[in-house]
Amino acid sequence: MRVTRPSSAEDAIWRAVEEAQCAGWTAKQFKREVAQAWKEQMERQAKWDADTLRK
């Protein structure tokens, strides 16, 4: 099955890539920023999950 309309997640990714390119970021900088943001999001989610389980 071929997707003809991008999802909102795909749109957000492309916007982030375009903004990074406009800001002059290298691919390495972009990867580092994405990895850091993902790590922070996962840490927040893990804390929320742990807090929820304690209730």
C-alpha positions in Angstrom: 0.0 0.0 0.0 1.4 3.3 -1.0 0.8 6.4 1.1 -0.1 9.4 -0.9 -0.6 11.9 1.9 2.1 12.4 4.5 1.2 12.0 8.2 1.5 14.9 10.6 4.6 13.3 12.0 6.2 13.2 8.6 5.3 16.8 8.1 6.8 17.8 11.4 10.0 15.9 10.6 10.4 17.7 7.3 9.7 21.1 8.9 12.4 20.3 11.5 14.9 19.3 8.7 14.1 22.5 6.7 14.5 24.7 9.8 17.8 23.1 10.6 19.1 23.6 7.1 18.0 27.3 7.2 19.8 27.7 10.5 23.0 26.3 8.9 23.1 23.1 11.0 25.2 20.2 9.7 23.7 16.7 9.5 25.8 15.8 12.6 24.4 18.7 14.6 20.8 17.8 13.6 21.3 14.1 14.6 22.8 15.2 17.9 19.8 17.5 18.6 17.3 14.9 17.6 18.9 12.3 19.8 19.0 14.6 22.8 15.4 15.6 22.3 14.4 11.9 22.0 16.4 11.1 25.2 14.7 13.9 27.1 11.3 12.8 25.9 11.9 9.2 26.9 13.1 10.3 30.4 10.0 12.4 30.9 7.8 9.5 29.8 9.6 7.1 32.1 9.3 9.4 35.1 5.6 9.9 34.3 5.1 6.1 34.0 6.9 5.5 37.3 4.9 8.2 39.1 1.6 6.7 37.7 2.6 3.2 38.9 3.2 4.5 42.4 -0.3 5.8 42.7 
